[in-house]
Amino acid sequence: MRLQTFTSVVLLALACGRTDPVRYDPPPLPLPLPTPVDAGLDAGVDAGFDAGSDAGVDAGVDAGTDAGVDAGKPCLDGRFTLTPAVPVVVLVLDRSGSMDDAFPGAATKWDALVRSLNQSLPAVDRTMELGLLLYPVSQTQACRSATQANLLPALGNVQAILQTLAAQRPGGGTPTADAILAGVASLQGRRTATSARALVLATDGVPNCNGQLFPRGCLCLMPPCSANECVDDVRTVQRVRDALAAGIPTYVIGIESPDAVFTGVLDQLAVAGGRARSNGRQKYYAAESAADLQTALTTIRDQVGQCTFLTSSVPNADGGLRVLFRGNEVPFDVNEGWSWTDRDNGELVFRGASCQQVRGQAQALEVVVACSP
């Protein structure tokens, strides 16, 4: 089955973003401060910076680029065959210091990740455009992410990706929010009538490295607390949400120890990314061992590569669309049926049991489009 282009990003978190919290009790302050329950306490200040600056710049660039590439597909009444989408996947991988922690079934989390990618990527080398983004930049630039992928997505990139990973070791913080921006930037201009885009985020902990946060009023995992050690959940979740609004969903893999307790932010990221798991206690793809990680990567790889399709006709605002598989209607359901990934581009994805049914069965998929007057 010929696949069309599906752009995706994989992100993984670093040492300072651990999921087992360290208690930090700051000294008494002369003035009362709010209880440090969540980094959301800083949302007023932080969201102001991000919404006004990051979202403005990012959304403006992304929207401008996309509009120039594809202004959207027309609405035509009738019955149309769906076309499989070719995956374009950017692996955004966290190499923070905590990725050097021991991991069941492998020497370290990083070793488990590299081994799993060695096993799962070769099968899609010629059917999926793959790219790579590692963050942070280095141990000496521990809270900085590159602004573009180390390797931009292309067919036949697997060997270069695996060679790059083999030369890396973990170290540094977890600037996940900035890595998401970089991943999205690497996908700009890739929206075409034959492509679909997405992010795949894999992390072993919570994001940090936001110098605008207030250390005495945030949740801080590793004392002594500084702004960069504050949990940067609000900003990171918003950036994943903004990516989805721009037509780029996010898959989230949590590479965690079996006793990890601070995993709520991973669930938030998975929900914000529009690709949350529909069953199980976590919304993200939990990997507590090397075997779990391999399963998660394979599951996401197959969903991205074999369950995303494109229609040449898109219903207008008051129009309708029915999806048929072998003549039977597939329900609109974000967990077990079909849902839009990028409606303007005619891109939709099948999830759960529906994904399993339609894999390799593109010729049996049709849509019936009704345009309003």
N, C-alpha and C positions, 0 to 999 in steps of 0.2 A: 504494500500500500504506500503510495507516494505521500509523504508528509509535507505540509506547508510550514512556513516559518513561525515558530513560537518563541518569543524572547522571554528569558527567565533569568532570575538572579538568585543566587544562593548566598546566604550570609551566615557566618558562624562567629560566636563571641569569644573574647579573650580572658586572660587571667583575672583582671580586676573585676570581671563581671560574674563572679561566682554565684551559685544558687544557694549556698549554705551561709546564711548571714552571720556576721560577727557583730556582737552587741557593742555599741559605742555610747557612752554616757558623757555628754559634754559638761564642762564646769558650769556652776550657776551663773546666770546672767543678771545684770542689774534691772532689766526690763522683762516683763513676761512675753513669751513667744508662743505661737501656736504649737500644739503637739505634733512632733515629727512622724506622722502616720504614713505619708506618701510624698513622693517628689511632686505630686500634684499641688502641694502647698505653694510651690513656686510658679504655678501655671500662669498667674497674673502677669508676672514679669517675663517668664520664659516664653509663654505663648505670644506675648506682645512682640518680642524680638523675632520669633520664628514666623508667625503669621504674617507680619509686616515685611520681613526680609526674605526668609527662605521660601515661604509659600508664594510670595509675590514674584520673586525672581524665577523660582523653579517652575511654577505653573505657567508663568508667562512664556518662558523659553519652550517648555514642553508643548503648550497649546499652540504656540506659533509654529513650531517645527512640524507638529502633526498636521495642522491645518494646511500647511504648504505641501505635505506629502499626499494627504488623502482627505478630501472634504466630506467624506461619508458616501455610502452607497445609496442608490435610488430605491424608491418604493415602487415595485411592479407587482400587479396582481397575478396570482398563478401558483403553480407548483414547481419547486426547484430542488435539485439534488445538492446536498451539502458536500463541501470539499474539505478534505483533511488539512489541517494546518501544520506547516513545517516549524518545529521548535527552534527558537533562538534563545539559548539559555546562558545567562551570565551567572557563574558561581561566585557569590560574594562570601568569602570564607573568613571567619573569625580565627585569628591566630594569637589571641591574647594569652597572657601568662598562665591562666588557669587551664588552657588546653594542654598543658604539660602535666596535668594531674593524672594519676593512675586511673585506669578504666578497665572494667571487667571484659575479658576477652582480647585485650590488647595491652601494650605497655603503657600508652597514654591515650587521652582523647584524640590528640592530633594524629597519632599513629593509626588509630581506629578509623578516623576520617579519611586519611590518605589511602589506607588499604581498601575501604569501601568504595571510594571513587575509582580506584584501579579496577575493581570488579564490575562496577555498574556503568561506567562511561564508554568503554570500547564498543559496546553493542550499538550505540547510537552515533558513532563518529561520523557516519555519512548521511544521517537522517536528521540530525539536530545541530543547529548552529550553537556552538558552545564558546563562552568567554569566561574569564576569571578575574575576580577582584578580591585581593587579600587586604585585611585591615587588622591592626593599625599599619601605618607605613613601615615602621621598624621599632625596635626597642628604644632607640634614642628619640624617636618621634612617637611616643607611646600613646598619645591621645589624638593623633592625626590620621585621617583617611585620605587616600589618593582621590583625586577628582574624576578620574576615569578608570576603567578596567585595566588591569595589568595586560590582559589579552582580550581584545575585542572579539565578539562572537563571530565564528566562521565555521563552516564544515571542515572536517579533518583536523580539528584543533586538539583532540584528546591527548596525543603524545606530548605536545608542547605544554599542556596543562599539567599532566602528570610529572613531567620533568621539572617544571617550576615548583610544584608542591614538594617534590623529593628533596629540594635544596633548602626548604624553609624549616625554621623551628619557632615555637611559640614564644611570645614575650610582649608585654605592654598592656594597655588598657583596652576598653571596649567602646570605641566611638561609633556605635551602631547607627545612630541617626545620620551622621555624615556619610557613612558607608552606603546607606540607603539612597541618599542624594546622588552619590557617585554611580551607583548601580542604575538608577533611573536615567542619569545623564548618558550612560553608555547605551541606553536603548532609544534615545531620542533619534528621530529620523528613520527608525526601523519599521514604522507602521505602514504597511502596504496592503493592497487588496488580497494578498496571499499570505499574510503573516499574522501571528498572534503573539502578544507579549506577556511576560509574567516575571515575578521575582520568586526565588526560593531562598528563604532566610533560615540558616542553621546556626544556633548559638548555644553555648554552654552556660549562659548566665544572663544577667541583666545588663542593660546599657548604662554607660557612665560617660565621662569626658565632656561634660557641659560646664564650661567655666562661668556661665551666667547664673548658676544655681547658688543658693545661700546655704552654706554648710551647717549653720546652727538651726536650720528649720527644715532640713530634708531628711529622707531616709538614707543613711550612710552605712555601707556594708563593711568597710575596711578602715579602721582607725589608724593614725590620726586623720580625722575627717577634713577634706578640702572640697572645694566646689567640684573638682573633677572626679571625686570619689562618690558624689551624690548619685543616687539612682536617677537616670535620665529617661524615665518612662513616658511622661506626657509628650515630650517633644518627639520621641522615637515613634510612639504609636500614631501620632498625628502625621508624621511623614509617610508611614505605611498606608494610612487612610488616604492621604493625598495621592499617593501612587495609584491606588485602586480607582479613585475618582478620575484619574487620567487614563484609565484602561489598562493598568498594569497591576494584576493581583499578586499576592505574596503567599508562598508556602513557607511554613515555619517548622524547622527541626530543632528540637531542644536536646543537645548532647549533655546529659546530666548524670550525676552519681545517683545510685538507687535511693540514697537518703536525702536527696535535695528537697528543700522545703520552700524556697523562695522562687516559685515558678509562675506566679500569677501574671507577671508581665508578659511571659511567653504566650499565655492564653489570650491576653489582650491584643498582642501583635497578630496572632493567628486570626482572630475575629476581624480585626481592622483590615487585614489583608484579603478578606473575602474567600479564603481557602481553608477555613477551619475544618477539622475532622468532625464528622457527624456522630461518631460513637466513641465510647471510651471516656475516661474521666478527664483527660486533657483535650483541649481544642487544637493543640499543636501536635506534631509527630514526635512523640517522646522516644528517646534512644538512651536506654540505661545500660547498654552493653554494645559490643561491636556487632553482634548479630542483629540487635534492634536497629542500629544505624544503617546496616546494609538493607534491611527490610524497608525502612523509611525512604531511603534514597531510590530504591527500585520502584516503590509504589508511586512516588512523585514523578519519577522519570517516565513511567508508563502513562500516568494521567496526563502529563504535559504533552507527551509525544503522540498518544493514540486516542485521546478523548476530547480534543479541541478541534472545532470545525468552523467553516466560514460559509455564509450564504451570500449569494449575489444580489438578493433583494431584501431590503430591510423595511419593516412596516413603519409608516409615519406615525405622528403623535397619537392619533386616534385609531390607527389601524391595528391589525392583529396578526399573530403568527402561531401556527400549530406545527409541532415537530412530530414526524411519524417515523417509526422503525418497523419495517416489514408491514406497513399499513396500520399499525397500532399506535395510538397517540402516546407520546412520552410526556409525563407531567412536568410543568415548570416547578422545580424544587431545587433549592441551592444545595441540598444534602444528598438526595437520591435521584434527582431528575436532571433537567438541563437548566442552565441560567446563562444570561449574557455575561461575557467578559468585556467586550467593547462593542456596544450596540451599533454605534455609528459605522463601524467597520464590518458589521455583520458577523462578529466573532462570538461563538458560544461554546460552552464546555459542558460535558456530561460528568456527573459525580456519582459515587457509590455504586449501587447495583446497575444503574443505567450505563455507567462507564464500562463495566465488565461486559455488558451485553453488546455494546456497539464497537468494541475494539476489533479492528480488522474487518468491519462490516460497513464501510462507507457507502458501498453501492446500495445498501438497504435503507439509507437515511434520506428523508425528504422533508421539506418544509412547505407549508401552504400559507401564502402571504395574502392578506386582504388589506388594501389601502383605503383609507377614508377619503371622501370627496374633498 
